[in-house]
Amino acid sequence: AIECLQKAFAIRQNSLPTFHIDSAYSLHWMGRCYYHKGEYDKAIECHQEDLRIRRKAASGDASVPLHEIGLCYFSKRNIDKALQYLEEALEIQRRSPAVDAETMVKTLKNIAECYRVRREFSIAVQRLQSAVFIAVEHKLASQLVSELFSKIQLYSNA
């Protein structure tokens, strides 16, 4: 899959303007593939280039590569860097009317998980409570809300 995505990216680079959003999408999917292979540094490189293109193109949601970079750093157990990227992604999501509630809930859950790893349970609970508020407000699946409440209870008792 990575080889095909690399070829698609090369074709897009040669046929599209320098900072075209389609190039960013190719990089996004390459980064996801590297992530799932456990090649986090390569994934980070792809997502950082994705982010650079999205910012230069002024199109596409910059929170997407930021979130992905945060997940890579989390997997590398660099929790401070993970939080930096995830919090930046969340700030963009909060300002963007185009971002759906489920995406924000996912980001808040991942931020809470970072704080759990750091054993900062009260902050983790706060992030999960924010996620619950968004999930309920936007009528997201009751299973998701139930999962969030379970985590809140678990972290509150830690």
C-alpha positions in Angstrom: 0.0 0.0 0.0 2.8 2.4 0.9 4.4 1.9 -2.5 1.2 2.7 -4.3 0.7 5.8 -2.2 4.3 6.9 -2.9 3.6 6.6 -6.6 0.4 8.5 -6.3 2.1 11.2 -4.4 4.9 11.5 -7.0 2.3 11.7 -9.8 0.4 14.4 -7.8 3.6 16.4 -7.2 4.4 16.4 -10.9 0.9 17.2 -12.2 -0.5 19.5 -9.5 0.5 22.9 -8.1 3.1 22.7 -5.4 0.8 22.9 -2.4 -2.3 21.1 -3.6 -4.5 19.5 -1.0 -4.5 16.1 -2.9 -0.8 15.8 -2.2 -1.5 16.3 1.5 -4.1 13.5 1.3 -1.5 11.1 -0.2 0.9 11.9 2.6 -1.9 11.4 5.2 -2.5 7.9 4.0 1.2 7.1 3.8 1.6 8.3 7.3 -1.3 6.1 8.5 0.3 3.1 6.8 3.6 3.7 8.4 1.9 4.2 11.8 0.2 0.8 11.5 3.5 -0.8 10.6 5.0 0.7 13.8 7.3 3.0 11.8 6.4 6.1 13.9 9.3 8.3 12.7 8.4 7.8 9.1 4.7 8.4 9.9 5.6 11.6 11.7 7.6 12.8 8.6 4.6 12.1 6.3 2.2 13.9 8.7 4.5 16.9 9.1 4.7 17.3 5.4 0.9 16.9 5.2 0.6 19.6 7.7 3.0 21.9 5.9 1.0 21.5 2.6 -2.3 22.0 4.3 -1.1 25.2 5.9 0.4 26.6 2.7 -2.7 25.6 0.7 -4.9 27.1 3.3 -7.4 24.3 2.6 -8.0 21.1 4.4 -8.2 20.6 8.1 -4.8 21.1 9.7 -6.1 19.4 12.9 -6.0 16.1 11.1 -2.2 15.8 10.7 -1.7 17.4 14.1 -3.8 14.7 15.6 -2.0 12.0 13.7 1.4 13.3 14.8 0.2 13.3 18.4 -0.8 9.7 18.1 2.6 8.8 16.8 4.3 10.5 19.7 2.0 8.8 22.1 2.9 5.4 20.6 6.6 6.4 21.0 5.8 7.1 24.6 6.7 10.8 24.2 3.6 12.0 26.1 4.7 15.7 26.3 5.0 15.9 22.5 1.8 13.9 22.0 0.0 16.4 24.2 1.5 19.4 22.4 0.2 18.2 19.0 -3.2 16.9 20.3 -3.9 20.1 22.2 -3.1 22.2 19.1 -5.4 19.9 17.0 -8.2 20.5 19.5 -7.8 24.3 19.4 -8.1 24.2 15.6 -11.1 21.9 15.9 -12.8 24.2 18.4 -12.4 27.2 16.0 -13.6 25.3 12.9 -17.3 25.0 12.2 -16.4 22.2 9.6 -15.1 19.8 12.2 -17.6 17.3 13.4 -18.3 16.5 17.0 -17.1 12.9 16.8 -13.7 14.1 15.8 -13.5 16.5 18.7 -14.6 13.7 21.1 -11.9 11.4 19.7 -9.2 14.1 20.2 -10.4 14.8 23.8 -10.3 11.0 24.5 -6.7 10.8 23.3 -5.7 13.9 25.3 -7.3 12.3 28.4 -5.3 9.1 27.7 -2.1 11.2 27.7 -3.0 12.6 31.1 -3.8 9.2 32.4 -0.4 7.9 31.4 1.1 10.9 33.2 -1.1 10.0 36.2 -2.8 13.4 36.1 -6.2 11.9 36.6 -8.1 15.1 37.4 -7.1 16.6 34.1 -7.9 13.4 32.3 -11.4 13.5 33.9 -11.9 17.1 32.8 -11.1 16.2 29.2 -13.4 13.3 29.3 -16.2 15.4 30.8 -15.8 17.8 27.9 -16.0 14.9 25.5 -19.3 13.7 27.2 -20.8 17.2 26.9 -20.0 17.4 23.2 -21.2 13.8 22.6 -24.5 14.4 24.4 -25.0 17.8 22.8 -24.6 16.3 19.4 -26.5 13.1 20.1 -23.6 10.8 19.4 -24.0 7.1 19.9 -25.0 6.1 23.5 -22.3 3.5 23.4 -19.7 6.2 23.1 -21.2 8.2 25.9 -21.3 5.1 28.1 -17.6 4.4 27.3 -16.7 8.0 28.3 -18.5 7.7 31.6 -16.8 4.4 32.3 -13.4 6.0 31.8 -14.4 9.0 34.0 -15.3 6.6 36.8 -12.1 4.6 36.3 -9.9 7.7 36.3 -11.8 9.3 39.2 -11.0 6.3 41.4 -7.3 6.1 40.4 
